[in-house]
Amino acid sequence: MPPGPGARRAILVSTVSVLAGGGAALAGSLVLRVLMARALPPDALGLVLLAIAVVTPIGSIAGLGMNPAIAQGVAERLARGDEDGARSIARRGLLLAFGSGAAVALLLALLVRPLARLLDQPGLDRVLLPLAPVALGLAAGVAALGISRGFGDSLGRSLVRDTGGGLLRVLGVGAVLLAGSPTSFRVAAGFAAGSVTAELLFAGYVAAKGWLSPAARVPTGPLMPALRPHAATEVLSQSALWLDVVVLGALASPAVVGLYGIARGLTRVLDLVRHASSHGYLPAASTAFARGEGARIPALHVSTRRFAFALVWPVLATCLLAPGPLLGLLFGPTYEAAAPALRLLALASFVSSFFDYLDLVLVAERRPGDVLGAGVAGVVSLAALLAALVPLYGGEGAALALLGSSVLRGLLLHLFCFRSRPFRPFLPAIAGPAILAAASLAAGAILLQALRPEPPAALVLAAGAGAAASAVALLWFFRERGTGVGSSPP
């Protein structure tokens, strides 16, 4: 993706296309959770969500940090005109991911009983076993995602991995429910079948595009040394994403995990938007630094942050203003008890978003050690806060721990990123969303307090307040006069 004129438009197209598939994936994930919540009691659902929280990070870690490593390596070689070298990196990375994923999936299948005993959750082993192959699928999918990012493609991710994956998981679980007498084991098996199929189809798409076979053998240097910092960062990233659910599973009942897991799933929409926009952000930033055009990064950063805020804020505003009615509408009255946790999780997602993409700037600058250091501090603080707060406050304690650790990690990333560059050009990325969010929350809260509407109307008011702020952010984004990453931020 070129860093010059037109790069801002390329980021927009990449983000929208990935979000189109991501939106389908999100819809599929929401339908999936609604189906599971309606078919299983909270304790059985808690076992399924806990098993997914164990397998997903393990499978992603089995990818060895291939996503950013391959994306960066491929983008840099393409910027130098070395297409054969780019394809060589892609092929070696995908083969390594397949081997790593297969080994981890086998090891996970052998260790399901010790893991169940470690977490003190009887019956968890029966749910973990059918999910073990997901580790292989995720490792391959992570590598394939890095390849598609490096080559500037977003269609495959959008259509195959996101849309297709969401649909296949819904079909897998839906088939189990239609067969009658759903159990946590059968639901887990249906989920695994859809997940593995989607990831392998995406790897097949990458191969069909011809990105894996260079015309001649090209020396690209050893792959493992380049992967080490990315793999370590992936361990920390996945720990930050899933440690709260795992620790909650070890310290609380499956029913508590089920309630919290439903709330946690709703706030992952911010992760969806971040990942969609970072699909093009990292290759564009890497290309800019490779060409000595790092001065173009601030405008790229400001535009991407404003666009991401506009897309995610209506959902987060609803979670903050009317969490109970939202949970009741989607999952039933039983899950309205998760409203306090959902509000705290939404707050954590929004606050941490102010530090989005700073890690990608550091990676593009070949400073993954700084990202690793911030990640270590974040995960250590998360573990400490979870141990202190979960026994006292349950799901709400887990949400508070997530908020505290994400803020610490973000502040460290901010410190590392702006140690060697001025912060002022990046300031609009924080100030604009903060002002719009505060104004819309204040307006929504006043209307809800004054009108005291019934749950359906409360949802409409909350979503409307968020949508108004998003509309302003979108107008702001599209009215920017600059056409490239190098333009000055407004």
C-alpha positions in Angstrom: 0.0 0.0 0.0 1.7 3.3 -1.1 2.3 5.9 1.6 1.9 8.9 -0.8 -1.2 10.5 -2.3 -4.1 8.1 -2.3 -2.9 6.1 0.8 -5.7 7.7 3.0 -8.2 6.5 0.4 -6.6 3.1 0.4 -6.9 2.8 4.2 -10.5 3.8 3.9 -11.2 1.2 1.2 -9.3 -1.5 3.1 -11.1 -0.7 6.4 -14.5 -0.6 4.8 -14.0 -3.8 2.9 -12.6 -5.7 5.9 -15.4 -4.2 8.1 -18.0 -5.4 5.6 -16.8 -9.0 6.2 -16.1 -8.1 9.9 -19.7 -6.9 10.2 -20.9 -10.2 8.8 -18.6 -12.0 11.3 -19.9 -9.8 14.1 -23.5 -10.5 13.1 -22.6 -14.2 12.9 -20.9 -14.1 16.3 -23.9 -12.3 17.8 -26.4 -14.8 16.3 -24.1 -17.6 17.6 -24.1 -16.3 21.1 -27.9 -15.6 21.1 -28.4 -19.2 19.9 -26.2 -20.6 22.6 -27.6 -18.4 25.3 -31.2 -19.4 24.4 -30.3 -23.1 24.1 -28.0 -23.6 27.1 -28.3 -22.6 30.7 -25.7 -20.1 32.0 -23.5 -22.8 33.6 -23.3 -24.9 30.4 -22.8 -21.8 28.3 -20.0 -20.8 30.7 -18.1 -24.0 30.0 -18.3 -23.4 26.3 -17.2 -19.8 26.5 -14.4 -20.8 28.9 -13.2 -23.5 26.6 -13.2 -21.0 23.7 -11.2 -18.6 25.9 -8.6 -21.3 26.4 -8.3 -22.5 22.8 -8.5 -19.2 21.0 -5.3 -17.6 22.5 -3.4 -20.9 22.3 -4.2 -21.3 18.6 -3.4 -17.6 17.9 -0.1 -18.0 19.8 0.7 -21.1 17.7 0.7 -18.7 14.8 4.1 -17.4 16.2 3.3 -13.8 15.5 3.1 -14.5 11.7 0.4 -11.9 11.1 2.5 -8.7 11.7 5.8 -10.3 10.8 4.7 -11.5 7.4 2.7 -8.4 6.6 5.7 -6.2 7.4 8.2 -8.4 5.6 6.1 -8.7 2.5 5.2 -5.0 2.3 8.8 -4.0 2.7 10.0 -6.3 -0.1 7.2 -5.2 -2.4 8.2 -1.6 -1.8 11.7 -2.5 -3.1 10.3 -4.4 -6.1 11.3 -7.8 -4.7 8.1 -9.8 -5.4 9.9 -13.2 -5.4 11.3 -12.4 -1.9 7.8 -11.5 -0.7 6.4 -14.8 -2.0 9.2 -16.7 -0.4 8.5 -15.2 3.0 4.8 -15.9 2.6 5.3 -19.6 1.7 7.8 -20.3 4.5 5.6 -18.6 7.1 2.5 -20.5 6.1 4.2 -23.8 6.2 5.7 -23.1 9.6 2.3 -22.0 10.9 0.8 -25.3 9.8 3.4 -27.3 11.6 3.2 -25.3 14.7 -0.6 -25.4 14.7 -0.7 -29.2 14.3 1.7 -29.7 17.1 -0.2 -27.4 19.5 -3.6 -28.9 18.6 -2.3 -32.4 19.4 -0.7 -31.3 22.7 -4.0 -29.5 23.7 -6.0 -32.7 23.0 -3.6 -34.6 25.3 -3.9 -32.0 28.1 -7.6 -31.4 28.3 -8.0 -33.2 31.7 -5.0 -31.5 33.4 -6.4 -28.1 32.2 -9.8 -28.9 33.6 -8.3 -29.8 36.9 -6.1 -26.7 36.9 -9.1 -24.5 36.4 -11.2 -26.6 38.8 -14.0 -26.9 36.3 -15.4 -30.4 36.2 -16.7 -31.2 32.7 -14.4 -28.7 31.0 -12.3 -31.4 29.5 -15.3 -32.8 27.5 -15.8 -29.3 26.0 -12.1 -28.7 25.3 -11.5 -31.9 23.4 -13.6 -31.1 20.3 -12.2 -27.6 20.2 -8.6 -28.7 20.1 -8.4 -28.7 16.2 -9.3 -25.0 16.3 -5.6 -24.3 17.3 -4.5 -25.7 13.9 -7.0 -23.6 12.0 -6.1 -20.4 13.8 -2.4 -20.8 13.3 -2.9 -21.2 9.6 -5.4 -18.4 9.4 -3.1 -16.0 11.3 -0.3 -16.6 8.8 -2.6 -16.3 5.8 -3.9 -13.0 7.2 -0.4 -11.6 7.3 0.1 -12.7 3.7 -3.0 -11.0 2.5 -2.2 -7.8 4.4 1.3 -7.7 3.0 0.0 -8.0 -0.6 -2.6 -5.3 0.0 -5.6 -7.6 -0.2 -8.7 -7.3 1.9 -11.3 -9.1 -0.2 -10.3 -12.6 0.9 -10.4 -11.7 4.6 -13.7 -10.0 4.2 -15.4 -12.7 2.2 -13.7 -15.9 3.2 -12.4 -15.6 6.7 -14.8 -13.1 8.2 -18.1 -13.6 6.4 -17.5 -17.2 5.6 -16.2 -18.0 9.1 -19.2 -16.3 10.8 -21.6 -18.2 8.6 -19.9 -21.5 9.0 -19.8 -21.3 12.8 -23.5 -20.4 12.8 -24.2 -23.3 10.6 -22.2 -25.7 12.7 -23.9 -24.7 16.0 -27.3 -24.3 14.3 -27.1 -27.9 13.0 -26.4 -29.1 16.5 -29.4 -27.2 17.8 -31.7 -28.5 15.1 -30.7 -32.0 15.8 -32.2 -31.6 19.3 -31.0 -32.0 22.9 -28.0 -29.6 22.6 -25.2 -30.1 25.1 -22.0 -28.1 25.7 -20.0 -30.9 24.0 -22.1 -30.8 20.9 -22.2 -27.0 20.7 -18.4 -26.9 21.0 -18.0 -29.5 18.2 -20.3 -27.5 15.9 -18.3 -24.3 16.7 -15.0 -26.1 16.0 -16.2 -27.5 12.7 -17.1 -24.1 11.4 -14.0 -22.4 12.7 -11.5 -24.8 11.3 -13.2 -25.0 7.9 -13.2 -21.2 7.6 -9.5 -20.8 8.5 -8.4 -23.6 6.1 -10.5 -22.1 3.3 -8.7 -18.7 3.8 -5.3 -20.4 3.6 -6.5 -22.0 0.4 -7.5 -18.6 -1.0 -4.0 -17.2 -0.3 -2.5 -20.2 -2.1 -4.9 -19.8 -5.1 -3.9 -16.1 -5.4 -0.3 -17.3 -6.3 1.3 -15.5 -3.3 3.2 -18.6 -2.1 5.4 -19.7 -5.0 8.2 -17.5 -6.1 9.6 -18.0 -9.6 13.0 -18.9 -8.2 14.4 -19.7 -4.8 15.2 -16.3 -3.2 17.4 -16.0 0.0 15.4 -14.0 2.5 17.3 -14.7 5.6 16.3 -16.9 8.6 12.7 -16.5 9.6 12.7 -17.4 13.2 14.8 -14.5 14.5 12.4 -12.1 12.9 9.5 -13.9 14.4 10.7 -14.0 18.0 9.6 -10.4 19.1 6.3 -10.8 17.2 5.6 -14.2 18.8 6.3 -12.8 22.3 4.1 -9.9 21.6 1.4 -12.2 20.4 1.6 -14.2 23.7 1.0 -10.9 25.6 -1.7 -9.7 23.2 -3.7 -12.9 23.5 -3.2 -13.0 27.3 -4.6 -9.5 27.5 -7.6 -10.5 25.4 -8.5 -13.8 27.2 -6.9 -13.9 30.6 -9.9 -12.2 32.3 -12.2 -15.0 31.2 -9.8 -17.8 32.1 -9.0 -16.3 35.5 -12.7 -15.8 36.1 -13.3 -19.4 35.2 -10.7 -20.5 37.7 -12.1 -18.4 40.5 -15.9 -18.3 39.8 -18.7 -20.6 38.9 -19.5 -21.5 35.2 -22.7 -19.4 35.5 -20.7 -16.3 36.4 -18.4 -17.0 33.4 -21.5 -17.4 31.2 -22.9 -14.0 32.2 -19.5 -12.2 31.9 -18.7 -14.0 28.6 -21.9 -12.7 27.0 -21.0 -9.1 28.0 -17.4 -9.5 27.0 -18.4 -10.7 23.5 -20.5 -7.6 22.9 -17.6 -5.2 23.6 -15.3 -7.1 21.2 -16.8 -4.9 18.4 -14.0 -2.4 19.1 -11.4 -5.1 18.5 -13.2 -5.8 15.2 -12.9 -2.2 14.1 -9.3 -1.9 15.2 -8.3 -5.0 13.4 -10.1 -3.9 10.3 -8.4 -0.6 10.1 -5.0 -2.0 11.1 -5.3 -4.4 8.1 -4.0 -1.6 6.0 -2.4 0.6 8.6 0.7 -1.5 9.3 1.6 -2.1 5.7 1.1 1.6 4.9 3.2 2.6 7.9 5.9 0.0 7.1 6.1 1.2 3.5 6.4 4.9 4.6 9.3 4.1 6.9 11.0 1.9 4.3 10.9 4.9 1.9 12.0 7.4 4.5 8.6 9.1 4.6 7.8 8.7 8.3 6.5 12.3 8.4 3.3 11.0 6.7 2.3 8.9 9.7 0.5 11.5 11.8 -2.2 12.2 9.2 -2.7 8.5 8.6 -3.1 8.0 12.3 -5.6 10.8 12.8 -7.7 9.8 9.9 -7.8 6.1 10.9 -8.7 6.9 14.5 -11.5 9.2 13.6 -13.0 6.7 11.2 -12.7 3.9 13.7 -14.4 6.0 16.4 -17.3 6.8 14.0 -17.9 3.1 13.3 -17.8 1.8 16.8 -19.2 4.5 19.0 -23.0 3.8 18.5 -22.5 0.3 19.9 -20.3 1.4 22.8 -22.6 4.3 23.6 -25.5 1.8 23.9 -23.5 -0.4 26.1 -22.7 2.5 28.4 -26.1 4.1 28.5 -28.5 1.1 28.4 -26.6 -2.1 29.1 -29.5 -3.9 30.8 -32.1 -3.4 28.1 -29.6 -4.4 25.4 -28.7 -7.7 27.2 -32.4 -8.5 27.9 -33.4 -7.9 24.3 -30.7 -10.1 22.8 -30.2 -12.9 25.4 -33.2 -12.8 27.6 -33.9 -11.5 31.1 -31.5 -14.0 32.8 -28.5 -12.1 31.3 -29.6 -8.6 32.4 -27.5 -9.4 35.5 -24.4 -8.8 33.4 -25.3 -5.1 32.9 -22.7 -3.7 35.3 -20.0 -5.7 33.8 -21.0 -4.7 30.3 -20.9 -1.0 31.2 -17.4 -1.4 32.7 -16.2 -3.4 29.7 -17.5 -0.8 27.3 -15.7 1.9 29.3 -12.5 -0.1 29.2 -12.8 -0.6 25.4 -13.3 3.1 24.8 -10.5 4.3 27.1 -8.0 1.9 25.6 -8.9 3.0 22.1 -7.1 6.3 22.6 -3.9 4.3 22.4 -4.8 2.4 19.3 -2.2 1.9 16.5 0.7 3.2 18.5 2.0 -0.3 18.7 1.8 -0.6 14.9 3.8 2.6 14.6 6.5 1.1 16.8 6.4 -2.2 14.9 6.7 -0.3 11.5 9.7 1.5 12.9 11.2 -1.9 13.8 10.9 -1.3 17.5 9.0 -4.4 18.6 10.9 -4.5 21.8 9.0 -1.4 23.1 5.7 -3.0 22.2 6.8 -6.1 24.0 7.8 -4.1 27.1 4.4 -2.4 27.2 2.7 -5.7 26.7 4.6 -7.4 29.6 3.6 -4.5 32.0 0.0 -4.8 30.8 -0.3 -8.5 31.3 1.5 -8.5 34.7 -0.8 -5.8 35.9 -3.9 -7.6 34.5 -3.0 -10.8 36.4 -2.4 -8.9 39.6 -5.6 -6.9 39.3 -7.6 -10.0 38.4 -6.3 -11.9 41.4 -7.2 -8.9 43.7 -10.6 -8.0 42.2 -12.3 -11.1 40.9 -12.7 -12.8 44.3 -14.3 -9.6 45.6 -16.4 -8.5 42.7 -16.7 -11.4 40.2 -17.4 -10.3 36.7 -17.3 -6.6 37.6 -13.9 -7.1 39.1 -12.6 -8.7 35.9 -13.9 -5.7 33.9 -12.2 -3.3 36.3 -8.9 -5.2 36.0 -9.1 -5.1 32.2 -9.6 -1.3 32.4 -6.6 -0.7 34.6 -4.2 -2.9 32.7 -5.2 -1.5 29.3 -4.6 2.0 30.5 -1.2 1.1 31.8 -0.2 -0.6 28.6 -1.5 2.4 26.6 0.4 4.9 28.6 3.6 3.0 28.1 3.0 2.8 24.4 2.4 6.5 24.4 5.6 7.1 26.2 7.7 4.9 23.9 6.1 6.3 20.7 6.5 10.0 21.5 9.9 9.8 23.0 11.4 10.6 19.6 8.6 12.5 17.8 6.3 15.4 18.7 2.8 14.5 20.0 1.0 17.6 18.7 0.3 16.3 15.1 -1.3 13.2 16.7 -3.4 15.2 19.2 -6.6 15.4 17.0 -6.8 11.6 17.2 -7.6 11.9 20.9 -9.3 15.2 21.3 -12.0 14.8 18.6 -13.3 11.4 19.8 -13.1 12.4 23.4 -15.2 15.6 22.9 -17.8 13.8 20.8 -18.1 10.9 23.2 -18.5 13.1 26.2 -21.2 15.3 24.5 -23.2 12.3 23.3 -23.1 10.5 26.6 -24.2 13.6 28.5 -27.1 14.2 26.0 -28.1 10.6 26.2 -28.0 10.4 29.9 -30.1 13.6 30.3 -32.7 12.3 27.9 -32.9 8.9 29.6 -33.2 10.4 33.0 -35.9 12.9 31.9 -38.0 10.6 29.9 -37.5 7.3 31.7 -38.5 5.3 28.6 -39.3 1.6 28.4 -36.4 -0.7 27.4 -37.0 -0.6 23.6 -37.2 3.2 23.6 -34.2 3.4 25.9 -32.1 1.5 23.4 -33.2 3.7 20.5 -32.3 6.9 22.5 -28.9 5.4 23.6 -28.1 4.3 20.1 -29.3 7.6 18.6 -27.0 9.6 20.9 -24.0 7.5 19.8 -25.0 7.7 16.1 -25.2 11.5 16.2 -21.6 11.7 17.5 -20.6 9.1 14.9 -22.2 11.2 12.1 -20.2 14.2 13.2 -17.0 12.2 13.2 -17.7 10.8 9.7 -18.4 14.3 8.4 -15.1 15.4 10.0 -13.3 12.5 8.3 -14.7 13.1 4.8 -14.2 16.9 4.9 -10.5 16.6 5.4 -8.8 18.3 2.4 -5.8 16.1 2.3 -5.8 13.2 -0.1 -2.7 11.4 1.2 -1.1 10.2 4.3 1.3 13.1 4.1 -1.3 15.8 4.3 -1.5 17.8 7.5 -4.1 16.9 9.9 -6.9 19.4 10.3 
